[in-house]
Amino acid sequence: MAMFIVRVELPDANYSDYQALYDLMESYGFSKQITGDNGVVYDLPDAEYYCNGDYDIEAVSSTAFQVAQSVRANAKVLVTEAERIRWTGLVYY
């Protein structure tokens, strides 16, 4: 199963734009949290999303971009497909 980190920037956006983005991204399977091997759930940094599944990077990028553009026409999206993900300093539950 592939893992992806997606960064979405909405230039000139306000809080309600990012809240709309969050809600839409979540409805498409993108999460603002990531779960460690130890089962602990961590919050990702602002503007970052995680998704995993049997997808290719083109599909993930296209979906994220379409969702982001539905909120702000000048959206910017960066998608990274990861073999492993390591983090430090993230807030956890």
Residue frames as a rotation matrix with the C-alpha (Angstrom) as fourth column:
MET 1
0.585 0.811 0.000 0.00
0.811 -0.585 0.000 0.00
0.000 0.000 -1.000 0.00
ALA 2
-0.255 -0.687 0.681 1.43
0.673 -0.632 -0.385 3.38
0.694 0.360 0.624 -1.00
MET 3
0.248 0.246 -0.937 1.80
0.867 -0.489 0.101 6.29
-0.433 -0.837 -0.334 1.45
PHE 4
-0.076 -0.194 0.978 1.60
0.723 -0.686 -0.080 9.94
0.686 0.701 0.193 0.46
ILE 5
-0.224 0.030 -0.974 2.23
0.699 -0.691 -0.182 13.27
-0.679 -0.722 0.134 2.14
VAL 6
0.027 0.372 0.928 0.34
0.890 -0.431 0.147 16.10
0.455 0.822 -0.343 0.45
ARG 7
-0.569 -0.192 -0.800 1.01
0.559 -0.803 -0.204 19.78
-0.603 -0.564 0.564 1.02
VAL 8
0.098 0.680 0.727 -1.64
0.935 -0.312 0.166 22.27
0.340 0.663 -0.667 -0.05
GLU 9
-0.728 -0.297 -0.619 -1.12
0.480 -0.864 -0.150 26.01
-0.490 -0.406 0.771 -0.09
LEU 10
0.275 0.845 0.458 -4.00
0.956 -0.290 -0.040 28.40
0.098 0.449 -0.888 -0.69
PRO 11
-0.764 -0.630 0.143 -2.49
0.618 -0.777 -0.122 31.82
0.187 -0.005 0.982 -1.44
ASP 12
-0.817 0.392 0.424 -4.40
-0.396 -0.915 0.083 34.74
0.420 -0.100 0.902 0.10
ALA 13
-0.128 0.788 -0.602 -6.66
0.316 0.608 0.728 32.30
0.940 -0.097 -0.327 1.96
ASN 14
-0.230 0.139 0.963 -8.37
-0.853 -0.506 -0.130 32.88
0.469 -0.851 0.235 5.28
TYR 15
-0.747 -0.085 0.659 -9.34
-0.538 0.659 -0.525 30.51
-0.390 -0.747 -0.538 8.08
SER 16
0.238 0.934 0.267 -12.68
-0.493 0.353 -0.795 29.60
-0.837 0.057 0.544 6.50
ASP 17
0.458 -0.173 -0.872 -10.93
-0.848 0.211 -0.487 28.66
0.268 0.962 -0.050 3.24
TYR 18
-0.607 -0.773 -0.185 -8.63
-0.653 0.618 -0.438 26.27
0.453 -0.145 -0.880 5.08
GLN 19
-0.519 0.511 0.685 -11.54
-0.478 0.491 -0.728 24.84
-0.709 -0.705 -0.010 7.06
ALA 20
0.595 0.725 -0.347 -13.42
-0.674 0.213 -0.708 24.19
-0.439 0.655 0.615 3.81
LEU 21
0.074 -0.675 -0.735 -10.28
-0.820 0.378 -0.430 22.58
0.567 0.634 -0.525 2.39
TYR 22
-0.785 -0.379 0.489 -9.91
-0.612 0.596 -0.521 20.38
-0.094 -0.708 -0.700 5.48
ASP 23
-0.032 0.877 0.479 -13.53
-0.502 0.400 -0.767 19.20
-0.864 -0.264 0.428 5.25
LEU 24
0.714 0.299 -0.633 -13.27
-0.696 0.206 -0.688 18.44
-0.075 0.932 0.355 1.53
MET 25
-0.226 -0.881 -0.416 -9.87
-0.818 0.403 -0.411 16.75
0.530 0.247 -0.811 1.78
GLU 26
-0.672 0.035 0.740 -11.19
-0.571 0.612 -0.547 14.55
-0.472 -0.790 -0.391 4.59
SER 27
0.384 0.911 0.149 -14.17
-0.534 0.350 -0.770 13.53
-0.753 0.216 0.621 2.46
TYR 28
0.706 -0.212 -0.676 -11.70
-0.613 0.296 -0.733 12.35
0.355 0.931 0.079 -0.21
GLY 29
0.889 -0.267 -0.373 -9.66
0.358 0.912 0.200 10.25
0.287 -0.311 0.906 2.24
PHE 30
-0.111 -0.930 0.350 -6.91
0.235 -0.367 -0.900 12.73
0.966 -0.017 0.259 3.14
SER 31
0.674 0.327 -0.662 -6.15
0.670 0.105 0.735 13.07
0.310 -0.939 -0.149 6.84
LYS 32
0.515 -0.485 0.707 -4.53
-0.461 -0.852 -0.249 15.76
0.723 -0.197 -0.662 9.01
GLN 33
0.483 -0.340 0.807 -3.27
-0.763 0.289 0.579 12.97
-0.430 -0.895 -0.119 11.29
ILE 34
0.135 -0.494 -0.859 -0.78
-0.578 0.664 -0.473 10.16
0.804 0.561 -0.196 10.92
THR 35
0.896 0.221 0.385 -0.50
-0.442 0.528 0.726 7.03
-0.043 -0.820 0.571 13.07
GLY 36
-0.071 -0.997 0.019 2.88
-0.994 0.069 -0.087 5.77
0.085 -0.025 -0.996 14.20
ASP 37
-0.283 -0.144 -0.948 3.94
-0.286 0.956 -0.060 2.13
0.916 0.254 -0.312 14.31
ASN 38
-0.973 -0.120 -0.195 3.24
0.155 0.281 -0.947 2.32
0.169 -0.952 -0.255 18.05
GLY 39
-0.250 0.968 -0.036 -0.44
0.920 0.249 0.302 3.16
0.302 0.043 -0.952 17.39
VAL 40
-0.219 0.118 -0.968 -0.10
0.567 -0.792 -0.225 6.77
-0.794 -0.599 0.107 18.58
VAL 41
0.408 0.468 0.784 -1.93
0.904 -0.329 -0.274 9.36
0.130 0.820 -0.557 16.44
TYR 42
-0.439 -0.652 -0.618 -0.04
0.631 -0.714 0.304 12.57
-0.640 -0.256 0.725 15.61
ASP 43
0.737 0.604 -0.303 -1.24
0.259 -0.666 -0.699 15.86
-0.624 0.437 -0.648 14.10
LEU 44
0.095 -0.675 0.732 0.53
0.994 0.030 -0.101 16.83
0.047 0.737 0.674 10.90
PRO 45
-0.714 -0.385 -0.584 1.94
0.413 -0.906 0.093 20.34
-0.565 -0.175 0.806 10.41
ASP 46
0.151 0.775 -0.613 -0.34
-0.158 -0.594 -0.789 22.99
-0.976 0.216 0.032 8.95
ALA 47
0.328 0.153 -0.932 -1.22
-0.886 -0.292 -0.359 22.51
-0.327 0.944 0.040 5.28
GLU 48
-0.718 -0.604 -0.345 -0.07
-0.678 0.720 0.150 18.86
0.158 0.342 -0.926 5.29
TYR 49
0.461 0.868 0.187 -2.22
-0.871 0.483 -0.096 15.80
-0.173 -0.119 0.978 4.68
TYR 50
-0.718 -0.609 0.338 -1.62
-0.550 0.793 0.261 12.05
-0.427 0.001 -0.904 4.70
CYS 51
0.523 0.843 -0.123 -3.24
-0.818 0.457 -0.350 9.34
-0.239 0.283 0.929 2.64
ASN 52
-0.688 -0.685 0.237 -2.48
-0.567 0.713 0.413 5.73
-0.452 0.150 -0.879 1.92
GLY 53
0.412 0.825 0.387 -3.97
-0.317 0.528 -0.788 3.11
-0.854 0.202 0.479 -0.32
ASP 54
-0.139 -0.378 0.915 -3.68
0.692 0.624 0.363 1.42
-0.708 0.684 0.175 -3.66
TYR 55
0.902 0.367 -0.228 -3.26
0.147 -0.758 -0.636 4.71
-0.406 0.540 -0.737 -5.54
ASP 56
0.069 -0.902 0.426 -0.61
0.983 -0.011 -0.181 6.10
0.168 0.432 0.886 -7.81
ILE 57
-0.501 -0.383 -0.776 0.95
0.631 -0.776 -0.025 9.50
-0.593 -0.502 0.630 -7.29
GLU 58
-0.948 0.184 0.259 -0.78
0.104 -0.590 0.801 10.94
0.300 0.786 0.540 -10.36
ALA 59
-0.076 0.986 -0.151 -4.23
0.543 0.167 0.823 10.07
0.836 -0.019 -0.548 -9.01
VAL 60
0.126 0.061 -0.990 -3.44
0.973 -0.200 0.112 11.46
-0.191 -0.978 -0.085 -5.56
SER 61
-0.786 -0.507 -0.354 -2.02
0.423 -0.858 0.291 14.66
-0.451 0.079 0.889 -7.04
SER 62
-0.777 0.540 0.322 -4.94
0.163 -0.321 0.933 15.13
0.608 0.778 0.162 -9.41
THR 63
0.157 0.880 -0.449 -7.54
0.761 0.181 0.623 14.58
0.629 -0.439 -0.641 -6.69
ALA 64
-0.051 -0.243 -0.969 -5.81
0.894 -0.443 0.064 16.86
-0.445 -0.863 0.240 -4.19
PHE 65
-0.936 -0.347 -0.054 -5.41
0.278 -0.825 0.492 19.59
-0.215 0.446 0.869 -6.81
GLN 66
-0.480 0.838 0.259 -9.06
0.310 -0.115 0.944 19.40
0.821 0.534 -0.205 -7.89
VAL 67
0.311 0.574 -0.758 -10.20
0.914 0.038 0.403 19.59
0.260 -0.818 -0.513 -4.27
ALA 68
-0.324 -0.534 -0.781 -7.87
0.738 -0.659 0.145 22.50
-0.592 -0.529 0.607 -3.50
GLN 69
-0.974 -0.057 0.221 -8.89
0.200 -0.679 0.706 24.40
0.110 0.732 0.672 -6.64
SER 70
-0.106 0.994 0.032 -12.53
0.656 0.046 0.754 24.06
0.748 0.101 -0.657 -5.67
VAL 71
0.412 0.166 -0.896 -11.66
0.862 -0.389 0.324 26.20
-0.295 -0.906 -0.304 -2.63
ARG 72
0.395 -0.380 -0.837 -9.15
-0.215 -0.924 0.318 28.62
-0.893 0.054 -0.446 -4.21
ALA 73
0.995 0.102 0.012 -8.42
-0.009 0.205 -0.979 28.82
-0.102 0.974 0.204 -7.93
ASN 74
0.474 -0.880 -0.022 -4.74
-0.620 -0.315 -0.718 29.58
0.626 0.354 -0.695 -7.35
ALA 75
0.849 -0.081 0.522 -4.08
-0.396 0.554 0.732 26.57
-0.348 -0.828 0.439 -5.11
LYS 76
0.023 -0.900 -0.434 -0.65
-0.868 0.198 -0.456 24.94
0.497 0.387 -0.777 -5.02
VAL 77
0.877 0.311 0.367 -0.23
-0.446 0.811 0.379 21.21
-0.180 -0.496 0.849 -4.35
LEU 78
-0.186 -0.936 -0.300 2.88
-0.897 0.286 -0.336 19.12
0.400 0.207 -0.893 -3.70
VAL 79
0.860 0.480 0.172 2.61
-0.509 0.809 0.294 15.33
0.002 -0.341 0.940 -3.37
THR 80
-0.306 -0.951 -0.040 5.35
-0.929 0.307 -0.204 13.02
0.207 -0.025 -0.978 -2.12
GLU 81
0.761 0.420 -0.495 5.09
-0.323 0.906 0.273 9.24
0.563 -0.047 0.825 -2.27
ALA 82
0.054 -0.739 0.671 6.95
-0.989 -0.130 -0.064 7.77
0.135 -0.661 -0.738 0.68
GLU 83
-0.045 -0.173 -0.984 8.47
-0.072 0.983 -0.169 4.41
0.996 0.063 -0.057 1.41
ARG 84
-0.142 -0.013 -0.990 8.94
0.961 0.237 -0.141 5.37
0.236 -0.971 -0.021 5.06
ILE 85
0.332 0.261 0.906 7.89
0.052 -0.965 0.258 8.44
0.942 -0.039 -0.334 7.04
ARG 86
-0.209 -0.464 -0.861 9.73
0.940 0.149 -0.308 9.73
0.271 -0.873 0.405 10.10
TRP 87
0.346 0.352 0.870 8.76
0.137 -0.936 0.324 12.69
0.928 0.007 -0.372 12.24
THR 88
-0.495 -0.486 -0.720 9.86
0.833 -0.032 -0.552 14.59
0.245 -0.873 0.421 15.30
GLY 89
-0.967 0.003 -0.254 8.03
0.123 -0.871 -0.477 17.15
-0.223 -0.492 0.841 17.40
LEU 90
-0.535 0.844 0.053 4.51
-0.127 -0.142 0.982 16.48
0.836 0.518 0.183 16.17
VAL 91
-0.482 0.495 0.723 1.66
-0.873 -0.203 -0.443 16.85
-0.072 -0.845 0.530 18.66
TYR 92
-0.734 0.225 -0.641 0.12
-0.015 0.938 0.346 13.54
0.679 0.263 -0.685 19.65
TYR 93
0.230 0.916 0.329 -3.01
-0.634 -0.116 0.764 12.33
0.738 -0.384 0.554 21.44
